[in-house]
């Protein structure tokens, strides 16, 4: 039916570097699909190097689209709804 295009996760990624969403009450969610190591600090740099060594293997196993989740960064905030 009308919902068939919204089922599943085939359209979950934007073509850009990520996405950000907010609500009228101040909650928020942000995601960077290919973050620079600077975003995650010194430990992030080491982690990104470790992940880069495995990127091809991960893409072979789960596909290029889903492999973007393997190396992404997500953050969220929740504020009181007074």
PDB file with one MODEL, atoms N, CA, C and O in Angstrom:
MODEL        1
ATOM      1  N   UNK A   1       0.800  -1.178   0.000  1.00  0.00           N
ATOM      2  CA  UNK A   1       0.000   0.000   0.000  1.00  0.00           C
ATOM      3  C   UNK A   1       0.853   1.256   0.000  1.00  0.00           C
ATOM      4  O   UNK A   1       1.998   1.250  -0.453  1.00  0.00           O
ATOM      5  N   UNK A   2       0.286   2.316   0.507  1.00  0.00           N
ATOM      6  CA  UNK A   2       0.942   3.626   0.510  1.00  0.00           C
ATOM      7  C   UNK A   2       2.187   3.658   1.385  1.00  0.00           C
ATOM      8  O   UNK A   2       3.074   4.484   1.168  1.00  0.00           O
ATOM      9  N   UNK A   3       2.263   2.772   2.368  1.00  0.00           N
ATOM     10  CA  UNK A   3       3.406   2.775   3.280  1.00  0.00           C
ATOM     11  C   UNK A   3       4.587   1.947   2.786  1.00  0.00           C
ATOM     12  O   UNK A   3       5.631   1.937   3.438  1.00  0.00           O
ATOM     13  N   UNK A   4       4.461   1.267   1.679  1.00  0.00           N
ATOM     14  CA  UNK A   4       5.505   0.334   1.265  1.00  0.00           C
ATOM     15  C   UNK A   4       6.866   1.006   1.076  1.00  0.00           C
ATOM     16  O   UNK A   4       7.896   0.370   1.299  1.00  0.00           O
ATOM     17  N   UNK A   5       6.891   2.282   0.669  1.00  0.00           N
ATOM     18  CA  UNK A   5       8.157   2.976   0.475  1.00  0.00           C
ATOM     19  C   UNK A   5       8.791   3.424   1.783  1.00  0.00           C
ATOM     20  O   UNK A   5       9.959   3.811   1.796  1.00  0.00           O
ATOM     21  N   UNK A   6       8.046   3.380   2.886  1.00  0.00           N
ATOM     22  CA  UNK A   6       8.569   3.808   4.179  1.00  0.00           C
ATOM     23  C   UNK A   6       8.949   2.639   5.075  1.00  0.00           C
ATOM     24  O   UNK A   6       9.385   2.855   6.206  1.00  0.00           O
ATOM     25  N   UNK A   7       8.799   1.434   4.612  1.00  0.00           N
ATOM     26  CA  UNK A   7       9.115   0.263   5.416  1.00  0.00           C
ATOM     27  C   UNK A   7      10.550  -0.160   5.132  1.00  0.00           C
ATOM     28  O   UNK A   7      10.984  -0.166   3.979  1.00  0.00           O
ATOM     29  N   UNK A   8      11.286  -0.512   6.181  1.00  0.00           N
ATOM     30  CA  UNK A   8      12.670  -0.924   6.014  1.00  0.00           C
ATOM     31  C   UNK A   8      13.610   0.255   6.188  1.00  0.00           C
ATOM     32  O   UNK A   8      13.199   1.332   6.621  1.00  0.00           O
ATOM     33  N   UNK A   9      14.870   0.045   5.850  1.00  0.00           N
ATOM     34  CA  UNK A   9      15.847   1.111   6.055  1.00  0.00           C
ATOM     35  C   UNK A   9      16.603   1.481   4.786  1.00  0.00           C
ATOM     36  O   UNK A   9      17.704   2.027   4.867  1.00  0.00           O
ATOM     37  N   UNK A  10      16.042   1.199   3.628  1.00  0.00           N
ATOM     38  CA  UNK A  10      16.733   1.497   2.375  1.00  0.00           C
ATOM     39  C   UNK A  10      16.969   2.993   2.185  1.00  0.00           C
ATOM     40  O   UNK A  10      17.914   3.373   1.494  1.00  0.00           O
ATOM     41  N   UNK A  11      16.148   3.843   2.772  1.00  0.00           N
ATOM     42  CA  UNK A  11      16.280   5.285   2.586  1.00  0.00           C
ATOM     43  C   UNK A  11      16.786   5.977   3.849  1.00  0.00           C
ATOM     44  O   UNK A  11      16.560   7.175   4.021  1.00  0.00           O
ATOM     45  N   UNK A  12      17.455   5.259   4.725  1.00  0.00           N
ATOM     46  CA  UNK A  12      17.829   5.845   6.001  1.00  0.00           C
ATOM     47  C   UNK A  12      19.028   6.783   5.925  1.00  0.00           C
ATOM     48  O   UNK A  12      19.258   7.544   6.864  1.00  0.00           O
ATOM     49  N   UNK A  13      19.790   6.756   4.851  1.00  0.00           N
ATOM     50  CA  UNK A  13      20.980   7.587   4.757  1.00  0.00           C
ATOM     51  C   UNK A  13      20.772   8.738   3.796  1.00  0.00           C
ATOM     52  O   UNK A  13      20.185   8.567   2.727  1.00  0.00           O
ATOM     53  N   UNK A  14      21.248   9.896   4.171  1.00  0.00           N
ATOM     54  CA  UNK A  14      21.263  11.009   3.234  1.00  0.00           C
ATOM     55  C   UNK A  14      22.541  10.895   2.414  1.00  0.00           C
ATOM     56  O   UNK A  14      23.460  10.166   2.788  1.00  0.00           O
ATOM     57  N   UNK A  15      22.599  11.603   1.314  1.00  0.00           N
ATOM     58  CA  UNK A  15      23.803  11.586   0.493  1.00  0.00           C
ATOM     59  C   UNK A  15      24.892  12.455   1.096  1.00  0.00           C
ATOM     60  O   UNK A  15      26.060  12.315   0.734  1.00  0.00           O
ATOM     61  N   UNK A  16      24.539  13.340   1.998  1.00  0.00           N
ATOM     62  CA  UNK A  16      25.503  14.243   2.610  1.00  0.00           C
ATOM     63  C   UNK A  16      26.254  13.586   3.752  1.00  0.00           C
ATOM     64  O   UNK A  16      26.229  12.365   3.903  1.00  0.00           O
ATOM     65  N   UNK A  17      26.925  14.405   4.557  1.00  0.00           N
ATOM     66  CA  UNK A  17      27.738  13.869   5.648  1.00  0.00           C
ATOM     67  C   UNK A  17      26.937  13.333   6.820  1.00  0.00           C
ATOM     68  O   UNK A  17      27.499  12.648   7.675  1.00  0.00           O
ATOM     69  N   UNK A  18      25.646  13.621   6.891  1.00  0.00           N
ATOM     70  CA  UNK A  18      24.825  13.158   7.998  1.00  0.00           C
ATOM     71  C   UNK A  18      23.520  13.919   8.044  1.00  0.00           C
ATOM     72  O   UNK A  18      23.082  14.487   7.044  1.00  0.00           O
ATOM     73  N   UNK A  19      22.894  13.927   9.223  1.00  0.00           N
ATOM     74  CA  UNK A  19      21.640  14.658   9.360  1.00  0.00           C
ATOM     75  C   UNK A  19      21.483  15.144  10.786  1.00  0.00           C
ATOM     76  O   UNK A  19      22.165  14.678  11.698  1.00  0.00           O
ATOM     77  N   UNK A  20      20.573  16.089  10.965  1.00  0.00           N
ATOM     78  CA  UNK A  20      20.264  16.616  12.283  1.00  0.00           C
ATOM     79  C   UNK A  20      18.767  16.863  12.342  1.00  0.00           C
ATOM     80  O   UNK A  20      18.176  17.356  11.382  1.00  0.00           O
ATOM     81  N   UNK A  21      18.154  16.522  13.465  1.00  0.00           N
ATOM     82  CA  UNK A  21      16.717  16.719  13.634  1.00  0.00           C
ATOM     83  C   UNK A  21      16.453  17.292  15.024  1.00  0.00           C
ATOM     84  O   UNK A  21      17.129  16.932  15.987  1.00  0.00           O
ATOM     85  N   UNK A  22      15.481  18.172  15.121  1.00  0.00           N
ATOM     86  CA  UNK A  22      15.068  18.725  16.411  1.00  0.00           C
ATOM     87  C   UNK A  22      13.546  18.698  16.502  1.00  0.00           C
ATOM     88  O   UNK A  22      12.849  18.609  15.491  1.00  0.00           O
ATOM     89  N   UNK A  23      13.049  18.777  17.723  1.00  0.00           N
ATOM     90  CA  UNK A  23      11.607  18.870  17.924  1.00  0.00           C
ATOM     91  C   UNK A  23      11.283  20.221  18.542  1.00  0.00           C
ATOM     92  O   UNK A  23      12.189  20.946  18.953  1.00  0.00           O
ATOM     93  N   UNK A  24      10.040  20.558  18.610  1.00  0.00           N
ATOM     94  CA  UNK A  24       9.659  21.862  19.148  1.00  0.00           C
ATOM     95  C   UNK A  24       9.914  21.978  20.645  1.00  0.00           C
ATOM     96  O   UNK A  24       9.908  23.087  21.179  1.00  0.00           O
ATOM     97  N   UNK A  25      10.138  20.858  21.339  1.00  0.00           N
ATOM     98  CA  UNK A  25      10.412  20.891  22.772  1.00  0.00           C
ATOM     99  C   UNK A  25      11.900  20.848  23.096  1.00  0.00           C
ATOM    100  O   UNK A  25      12.264  20.757  24.268  1.00  0.00           O
ATOM    101  N   UNK A  26      12.764  20.909  22.097  1.00  0.00           N
ATOM    102  CA  UNK A  26      14.197  20.994  22.334  1.00  0.00           C
ATOM    103  C   UNK A  26      14.965  19.694  22.251  1.00  0.00           C
ATOM    104  O   UNK A  26      16.191  19.704  22.365  1.00  0.00           O
ATOM    105  N   UNK A  27      14.291  18.583  22.057  1.00  0.00           N
ATOM    106  CA  UNK A  27      15.016  17.328  21.890  1.00  0.00           C
ATOM    107  C   UNK A  27      15.760  17.385  20.565  1.00  0.00           C
ATOM    108  O   UNK A  27      15.341  18.095  19.651  1.00  0.00           O
ATOM    109  N   UNK A  28      16.851  16.651  20.450  1.00  0.00           N
ATOM    110  CA  UNK A  28      17.595  16.681  19.201  1.00  0.00           C
ATOM    111  C   UNK A  28      18.344  15.393  18.945  1.00  0.00           C
ATOM    112  O   UNK A  28      18.591  14.607  19.860  1.00  0.00           O
ATOM    113  N   UNK A  29      18.699  15.190  17.706  1.00  0.00           N
ATOM    114  CA  UNK A  29      19.439  14.011  17.284  1.00  0.00           C
ATOM    115  C   UNK A  29      20.321  14.421  16.116  1.00  0.00           C
ATOM    116  O   UNK A  29      19.863  15.084  15.185  1.00  0.00           O
ATOM    117  N   UNK A  30      21.567  14.033  16.167  1.00  0.00           N
ATOM    118  CA  UNK A  30      22.478  14.339  15.073  1.00  0.00           C
ATOM    119  C   UNK A  30      23.312  13.124  14.733  1.00  0.00           C
ATOM    120  O   UNK A  30      23.607  12.305  15.604  1.00  0.00           O
ATOM    121  N   UNK A  31      23.693  13.001  13.482  1.00  0.00           N
ATOM    122  CA  UNK A  31      24.487  11.865  13.045  1.00  0.00           C
ATOM    123  C   UNK A  31      25.464  12.301  11.966  1.00  0.00           C
ATOM    124  O   UNK A  31      25.100  13.051  11.061  1.00  0.00           O
ATOM    125  N   UNK A  32      26.697  11.836  12.058  1.00  0.00           N
ATOM    126  CA  UNK A  32      27.712  12.062  11.031  1.00  0.00           C
ATOM    127  C   UNK A  32      28.129  10.684  10.527  1.00  0.00           C
ATOM    128  O   UNK A  32      28.654   9.874  11.291  1.00  0.00           O
ATOM    129  N   UNK A  33      27.898  10.416   9.243  1.00  0.00           N
ATOM    130  CA  UNK A  33      28.153   9.077   8.722  1.00  0.00           C
ATOM    131  C   UNK A  33      29.627   8.774   8.509  1.00  0.00           C
ATOM    132  O   UNK A  33      30.043   7.622   8.633  1.00  0.00           O
ATOM    133  N   UNK A  34      30.417   9.778   8.193  1.00  0.00           N
ATOM    134  CA  UNK A  34      31.851   9.575   7.984  1.00  0.00           C
ATOM    135  C   UNK A  34      32.606  10.638   8.767  1.00  0.00           C
ATOM    136  O   UNK A  34      33.216  11.524   8.168  1.00  0.00           O
ATOM    137  N   UNK A  35      32.577  10.568  10.088  1.00  0.00           N
ATOM    138  CA  UNK A  35      33.150  11.644  10.898  1.00  0.00           C
ATOM    139  C   UNK A  35      34.667  11.705  10.797  1.00  0.00           C
ATOM    140  O   UNK A  35      35.339  10.684  10.643  1.00  0.00           O
ATOM    141  N   UNK A  36      35.181  12.900  10.884  1.00  0.00           N
ATOM    142  CA  UNK A  36      36.629  13.069  10.947  1.00  0.00           C
ATOM    143  C   UNK A  36      37.088  12.660  12.340  1.00  0.00           C
ATOM    144  O   UNK A  36      36.328  12.755  13.303  1.00  0.00           O
ATOM    145  N   UNK A  37      38.320  12.210  12.442  1.00  0.00           N
ATOM    146  CA  UNK A  37      38.838  11.786  13.742  1.00  0.00           C
ATOM    147  C   UNK A  37      38.826  12.935  14.736  1.00  0.00           C
ATOM    148  O   UNK A  37      38.703  12.701  15.938  1.00  0.00           O
ATOM    149  N   UNK A  38      38.950  14.175  14.263  1.00  0.00           N
ATOM    150  CA  UNK A  38      38.935  15.333  15.144  1.00  0.00           C
ATOM    151  C   UNK A  38      37.644  15.464  15.922  1.00  0.00           C
ATOM    152  O   UNK A  38      37.635  16.017  17.022  1.00  0.00           O
ATOM    153  N   UNK A  39      36.567  14.968  15.373  1.00  0.00           N
ATOM    154  CA  UNK A  39      35.276  15.015  16.041  1.00  0.00           C
ATOM    155  C   UNK A  39      35.283  14.172  17.313  1.00  0.00           C
ATOM    156  O   UNK A  39      34.599  14.496  18.283  1.00  0.00           O
ATOM    157  N   UNK A  40      36.044  13.113  17.303  1.00  0.00           N
ATOM    158  CA  UNK A  40      36.026  12.161  18.408  1.00  0.00           C
ATOM    159  C   UNK A  40      37.262  12.238  19.301  1.00  0.00           C
ATOM    160  O   UNK A  40      37.400  11.416  20.207  1.00  0.00           O
ATOM    161  N   UNK A  41      38.165  13.194  19.081  1.00  0.00           N
ATOM    162  CA  UNK A  41      39.348  13.354  19.909  1.00  0.00           C
ATOM    163  C   UNK A  41      40.431  12.330  19.602  1.00  0.00           C
ATOM    164  O   UNK A  41      40.365  11.628  18.592  1.00  0.00           O
ATOM    165  N   UNK A  42      41.425  12.249  20.473  1.00  0.00           N
ATOM    166  CA  UNK A  42      42.580  11.367  20.243  1.00  0.00           C
ATOM    167  C   UNK A  42      42.183   9.895  20.198  1.00  0.00           C
ATOM    168  O   UNK A  42      42.661   9.154  19.339  1.00  0.00           O
ATOM    169  N   UNK A  43      41.325   9.468  21.101  1.00  0.00           N
ATOM    170  CA  UNK A  43      40.854   8.080  21.073  1.00  0.00           C
ATOM    171  C   UNK A  43      40.084   7.828  19.783  1.00  0.00           C
ATOM    172  O   UNK A  43      40.168   6.742  19.209  1.00  0.00           O
ATOM    173  N   UNK A  44      39.340   8.823  19.330  1.00  0.00           N
ATOM    174  CA  UNK A  44      38.610   8.701  18.076  1.00  0.00           C
ATOM    175  C   UNK A  44      39.534   8.488  16.894  1.00  0.00           C
ATOM    176  O   UNK A  44      39.214   7.723  15.985  1.00  0.00           O
ATOM    177  N   UNK A  45      40.676   9.155  16.897  1.00  0.00           N
ATOM    178  CA  UNK A  45      41.651   8.996  15.812  1.00  0.00           C
ATOM    179  C   UNK A  45      42.132   7.551  15.741  1.00  0.00           C
ATOM    180  O   UNK A  45      42.201   6.969  14.659  1.00  0.00           O
ATOM    181  N   UNK A  46      42.462   6.978  16.879  1.00  0.00           N
ATOM    182  CA  UNK A  46      42.903   5.578  16.919  1.00  0.00           C
ATOM    183  C   UNK A  46      41.786   4.646  16.460  1.00  0.00           C
ATOM    184  O   UNK A  46      42.032   3.692  15.722  1.00  0.00           O
ATOM    185  N   UNK A  47      40.572   4.922  16.894  1.00  0.00           N
ATOM    186  CA  UNK A  47      39.440   4.091  16.513  1.00  0.00           C
ATOM    187  C   UNK A  47      39.189   4.169  15.009  1.00  0.00           C
ATOM    188  O   UNK A  47      38.938   3.150  14.367  1.00  0.00           O
ATOM    189  N   UNK A  48      39.259   5.386  14.443  1.00  0.00           N
ATOM    190  CA  UNK A  48      39.033   5.558  13.009  1.00  0.00           C
ATOM    191  C   UNK A  48      40.092   4.818  12.192  1.00  0.00           C
ATOM    192  O   UNK A  48      39.773   4.229  11.159  1.00  0.00           O
ATOM    193  N   UNK A  49      41.343   4.842  12.641  1.00  0.00           N
ATOM    194  CA  UNK A  49      42.408   4.110  11.946  1.00  0.00           C
ATOM    195  C   UNK A  49      42.144   2.606  12.000  1.00  0.00           C
ATOM    196  O   UNK A  49      42.321   1.907  11.002  1.00  0.00           O
ATOM    197  N   UNK A  50      41.723   2.111  13.159  1.00  0.00           N
ATOM    198  CA  UNK A  50      41.420   0.689  13.323  1.00  0.00           C
ATOM    199  C   UNK A  50      40.265   0.287  12.409  1.00  0.00           C
ATOM    200  O   UNK A  50      40.318  -0.751  11.749  1.00  0.00           O
ATOM    201  N   UNK A  51      39.222   1.117  12.376  1.00  0.00           N
ATOM    202  CA  UNK A  51      38.077   0.817  11.520  1.00  0.00           C
ATOM    203  C   UNK A  51      38.440   0.883  10.040  1.00  0.00           C
ATOM    204  O   UNK A  51      37.950   0.078   9.248  1.00  0.00           O
ATOM    205  N   UNK A  52      39.292   1.831   9.660  1.00  0.00           N
ATOM    206  CA  UNK A  52      39.686   1.971   8.251  1.00  0.00           C
ATOM    207  C   UNK A  52      40.375   0.704   7.745  1.00  0.00           C
ATOM    208  O   UNK A  52      40.232   0.345   6.576  1.00  0.00           O
ATOM    209  N   UNK A  53      41.109   0.037   8.604  1.00  0.00           N
ATOM    210  CA  UNK A  53      41.788  -1.205   8.223  1.00  0.00           C
ATOM    211  C   UNK A  53      40.786  -2.312   7.912  1.00  0.00           C
ATOM    212  O   UNK A  53      41.115  -3.253   7.190  1.00  0.00           O
ATOM    213  N   UNK A  54      39.590  -2.217   8.437  1.00  0.00           N
ATOM    214  CA  UNK A  54      38.574  -3.260   8.276  1.00  0.00           C
ATOM    215  C   UNK A  54      37.440  -2.872   7.325  1.00  0.00           C
ATOM    216  O   UNK A  54      36.537  -3.670   7.075  1.00  0.00           O
ATOM    217  N   UNK A  55      37.487  -1.659   6.802  1.00  0.00           N
ATOM    218  CA  UNK A  55      36.385  -1.127   5.996  1.00  0.00           C
ATOM    219  C   UNK A  55      36.027  -2.018   4.811  1.00  0.00           C
ATOM    220  O   UNK A  55      34.852  -2.321   4.603  1.00  0.00           O
ATOM    221  N   UNK A  56      37.018  -2.442   4.034  1.00  0.00           N
ATOM    222  CA  UNK A  56      36.735  -3.275   2.858  1.00  0.00           C
ATOM    223  C   UNK A  56      36.066  -4.591   3.245  1.00  0.00           C
ATOM    224  O   UNK A  56      35.115  -5.020   2.592  1.00  0.00           O
ATOM    225  N   UNK A  57      36.559  -5.229   4.301  1.00  0.00           N
ATOM    226  CA  UNK A  57      35.979  -6.492   4.754  1.00  0.00           C
ATOM    227  C   UNK A  57      34.527  -6.299   5.200  1.00  0.00           C
ATOM    228  O   UNK A  57      33.657  -7.100   4.859  1.00  0.00           O
ATOM    229  N   UNK A  58      34.275  -5.242   5.958  1.00  0.00           N
ATOM    230  CA  UNK A  58      32.914  -4.968   6.430  1.00  0.00           C
ATOM    231  C   UNK A  58      31.981  -4.711   5.248  1.00  0.00           C
ATOM    232  O   UNK A  58      30.860  -5.220   5.226  1.00  0.00           O
ATOM    233  N   UNK A  59      32.432  -3.922   4.262  1.00  0.00           N
ATOM    234  CA  UNK A  59      31.600  -3.645   3.083  1.00  0.00           C
ATOM    235  C   UNK A  59      31.292  -4.923   2.314  1.00  0.00           C
ATOM    236  O   UNK A  59      30.181  -5.086   1.808  1.00  0.00           O
ATOM    237  N   UNK A  60      32.254  -5.825   2.220  1.00  0.00           N
ATOM    238  CA  UNK A  60      32.024  -7.102   1.534  1.00  0.00           C
ATOM    239  C   UNK A  60      30.981  -7.930   2.272  1.00  0.00           C
ATOM    240  O   UNK A  60      30.137  -8.576   1.650  1.00  0.00           O
ATOM    241  N   UNK A  61      31.044  -7.908   3.592  1.00  0.00           N
ATOM    242  CA  UNK A  61      30.140  -8.752   4.392  1.00  0.00           C
ATOM    243  C   UNK A  61      28.713  -8.222   4.463  1.00  0.00           C
ATOM    244  O   UNK A  61      27.763  -8.997   4.345  1.00  0.00           O
ATOM    245  N   UNK A  62      28.546  -6.911   4.655  1.00  0.00           N
ATOM    246  CA  UNK A  62      27.192  -6.385   4.879  1.00  0.00           C
ATOM    247  C   UNK A  62      26.741  -5.372   3.830  1.00  0.00           C
ATOM    248  O   UNK A  62      25.612  -4.886   3.894  1.00  0.00           O
ATOM    249  N   UNK A  63      27.593  -5.048   2.876  1.00  0.00           N
ATOM    250  CA  UNK A  63      27.229  -4.099   1.823  1.00  0.00           C
ATOM    251  C   UNK A  63      27.682  -2.687   2.148  1.00  0.00           C
ATOM    252  O   UNK A  63      27.853  -2.321   3.311  1.00  0.00           O
ATOM    253  N   UNK A  64      27.873  -1.903   1.097  1.00  0.00           N
ATOM    254  CA  UNK A  64      28.414  -0.555   1.252  1.00  0.00           C
ATOM    255  C   UNK A  64      27.480   0.369   2.041  1.00  0.00           C
ATOM    256  O   UNK A  64      27.941   1.158   2.864  1.00  0.00           O
ATOM    257  N   UNK A  65      26.194   0.274   1.797  1.00  0.00           N
ATOM    258  CA  UNK A  65      25.237   1.144   2.473  1.00  0.00           C
ATOM    259  C   UNK A  65      25.222   0.908   3.983  1.00  0.00           C
ATOM    260  O   UNK A  65      25.340   1.855   4.760  1.00  0.00           O
ATOM    261  N   UNK A  66      25.079  -0.340   4.395  1.00  0.00           N
ATOM    262  CA  UNK A  66      25.038  -0.653   5.828  1.00  0.00           C
ATOM    263  C   UNK A  66      26.394  -0.440   6.493  1.00  0.00           C
ATOM    264  O   UNK A  66      26.457  -0.174   7.694  1.00  0.00           O
ATOM    265  N   UNK A  67      27.465  -0.554   5.738  1.00  0.00           N
ATOM    266  CA  UNK A  67      28.801  -0.365   6.303  1.00  0.00           C
ATOM    267  C   UNK A  67      29.010   1.063   6.789  1.00  0.00           C
ATOM    268  O   UNK A  67      29.875   1.308   7.629  1.00  0.00           O
ATOM    269  N   UNK A  68      28.230   2.006   6.272  1.00  0.00           N
ATOM    270  CA  UNK A  68      28.345   3.384   6.769  1.00  0.00           C
ATOM    271  C   UNK A  68      27.987   3.460   8.254  1.00  0.00           C
ATOM    272  O   UNK A  68      28.518   4.314   8.964  1.00  0.00           O
ATOM    273  N   UNK A  69      27.104   2.592   8.735  1.00  0.00           N
ATOM    274  CA  UNK A  69      26.773   2.567  10.161  1.00  0.00           C
ATOM    275  C   UNK A  69      27.958   2.114  11.002  1.00  0.00           C
ATOM    276  O   UNK A  69      28.084   2.509  12.161  1.00  0.00           O
ATOM    277  N   UNK A  70      28.817   1.299  10.435  1.00  0.00           N
ATOM    278  CA  UNK A  70      29.973   0.779  11.157  1.00  0.00           C
ATOM    279  C   UNK A  70      30.912   1.900  11.591  1.00  0.00           C
ATOM    280  O   UNK A  70      31.597   1.774  12.605  1.00  0.00           O
ATOM    281  N   UNK A  71      30.949   2.982  10.842  1.00  0.00           N
ATOM    282  CA  UNK A  71      31.902   4.049  11.139  1.00  0.00           C
ATOM    283  C   UNK A  71      31.232   5.396  11.402  1.00  0.00           C
ATOM    284  O   UNK A  71      31.841   6.437  11.155  1.00  0.00           O
ATOM    285  N   UNK A  72      30.003   5.400  11.892  1.00  0.00           N
ATOM    286  CA  UNK A  72      29.339   6.686  12.085  1.00  0.00           C
ATOM    287  C   UNK A  72      29.299   7.110  13.541  1.00  0.00           C
ATOM    288  O   UNK A  72      29.557   6.318  14.448  1.00  0.00           O
ATOM    289  N   UNK A  73      28.975   8.361  13.741  1.00  0.00           N
ATOM    290  CA  UNK A  73      28.897   8.966  15.064  1.00  0.00           C
ATOM    291  C   UNK A  73      27.487   9.513  15.252  1.00  0.00           C
ATOM    292  O   UNK A  73      26.951  10.166  14.357  1.00  0.00           O
ATOM    293  N   UNK A  74      26.887   9.253  16.401  1.00  0.00           N
ATOM    294  CA  UNK A  74      25.538   9.754  16.655  1.00  0.00           C
ATOM    295  C   UNK A  74      25.485  10.383  18.046  1.00  0.00           C
ATOM    296  O   UNK A  74      26.139   9.908  18.974  1.00  0.00           O
ATOM    297  N   UNK A  75      24.710  11.442  18.181  1.00  0.00           N
ATOM    298  CA  UNK A  75      24.502  12.066  19.482  1.00  0.00           C
ATOM    299  C   UNK A  75      23.045  12.476  19.603  1.00  0.00           C
ATOM    300  O   UNK A  75      22.357  12.683  18.603  1.00  0.00           O
ATOM    301  N   UNK A  76      22.591  12.588  20.823  1.00  0.00           N
ATOM    302  CA  UNK A  76      21.207  12.985  21.051  1.00  0.00           C
ATOM    303  C   UNK A  76      21.083  13.751  22.356  1.00  0.00           C
ATOM    304  O   UNK A  76      21.886  13.569  23.271  1.00  0.00           O
ATOM    305  N   UNK A  77      20.082  14.602  22.437  1.00  0.00           N
ATOM    306  CA  UNK A  77      19.824  15.361  23.652  1.00  0.00           C
ATOM    307  C   UNK A  77      18.351  15.267  24.012  1.00  0.00           C
ATOM    308  O   UNK A  77      17.489  15.195  23.136  1.00  0.00           O
ATOM    309  N   UNK A  78      18.072  15.270  25.310  1.00  0.00           N
ATOM    310  CA  UNK A  78      16.698  15.256  25.803  1.00  0.00           C
ATOM    311  C   UNK A  78      16.585  16.345  26.864  1.00  0.00           C
ATOM    312  O   UNK A  78      17.349  16.363  27.829  1.00  0.00           O
ATOM    313  N   UNK A  79      15.633  17.246  26.679  1.00  0.00           N
ATOM    314  CA  UNK A  79      15.413  18.328  27.623  1.00  0.00           C
ATOM    315  C   UNK A  79      14.065  18.122  28.307  1.00  0.00           C
ATOM    316  O   UNK A  79      13.190  17.452  27.758  1.00  0.00           O
ATOM    317  N   UNK A  80      13.889  18.691  29.504  1.00  0.00           N
ATOM    318  CA  UNK A  80      12.593  18.559  30.190  1.00  0.00           C
ATOM    319  C   UNK A  80      11.451  19.142  29.357  1.00  0.00           C
ATOM    320  O   UNK A  80      11.626  20.142  28.661  1.00  0.00           O
ATOM    321  N   UNK A  81      10.312  18.523  29.436  1.00  0.00           N
ATOM    322  CA  UNK A  81       9.110  18.992  28.739  1.00  0.00           C
ATOM    323  C   UNK A  81       8.177  19.698  29.715  1.00  0.00           C
ATOM    324  O   UNK A  81       7.003  19.343  29.816  1.00  0.00           O
ATOM    325  N   UNK A  82       8.676  20.669  30.417  1.00  0.00           N
ATOM    326  CA  UNK A  82       7.880  21.343  31.459  1.00  0.00           C
ATOM    327  C   UNK A  82       6.576  21.823  30.947  1.00  0.00           C
ATOM    328  O   UNK A  82       5.795  22.408  31.698  1.00  0.00           O
TER     329      UNK A  82
ENDMDL
END
